[in-house]
Amino acid sequence: MAHLHIRKLSDLKEGDALIAVNGVKRARPLVVQDPLGVIVGEVQGVRFVPPEGSELEWVFYPNHMDGQDMEIERPE
């Protein structure tokens, strides 16, 4: 598994696991379900597989995340 640092949501691919943001490790990694694309209307975002026990839709938006250091693991 490749260990990478990215700064744009558009660099995420399906199956990538987000393990930290700005050096803060997540308790459980978030796995990319759908890479950057239309969420609704013209709004773009990255959809993640909801963590176990969560019924919420997990979406990150470029205007909130781009520029932050995102540490990911990418299956090879």
N, C-alpha and C positions, 0 to 999 in steps of 0.2 A: 504494500500500500504506500503510495506517494504521500509525503507530508509537505504541504505548500502553504504559503502566505499570499493572500490576494487582497486587493483593495476595491474591487468592483464586483457587484452581484452578477454582472454579465459574464464573468469568468467561471461561475459555478456551472457544473454539469449534473445531470441526473445521477443520483447515487453518491455524490459527494457528501461527506459528513462534516458539518460545521462544529468544531470542537472548542473554539475560543474566539472572543472578540476583544480586541485591544488588550490582549494578554490575560483576560479573565476567562478561565476555563468554565465551560458549561457543565452542569451536573450530569446531563445526558446529551450526547451529540444530537444535533438536528440533521436529518438526512433529506437531501433535496429530492422532492417528488417531481416537480416540473421546473426546468430552468427558466430564466427570465423570459417572460411573455405577458400577454394581456391577461389581467385578472378580471376586470370589468370595464366596459367602455374603452377609454384610451389609457387607463391606469395599468402600468406595468409593475410586475413584482415576481419574486421567486417563491414558489409554494413548497413547503416542507411537509414531510410525513408527520402527522400529529404524534407527540410523545404518548406512550402508553397511558391510558386513563384520561386523556384530554379529548374533549369533544369539540374543541375550538379549531378553526382553520388557522394554520400558521403561515403567514405571508410576510416577507420582508420586502421593503420598497427601496429603490436606489437612492431616493432623496434622503433617506434615513441612514443608509448603510455605506454607500460609496464613500471612499476616503478613509474608512476605518480599517484597521488591520484584522483580517479574518483568517484564522488558522483553520485549515481543512485537511482532511484525509481523503485521498482519491483512490478508488480501486484501480489497479493496473490491468 
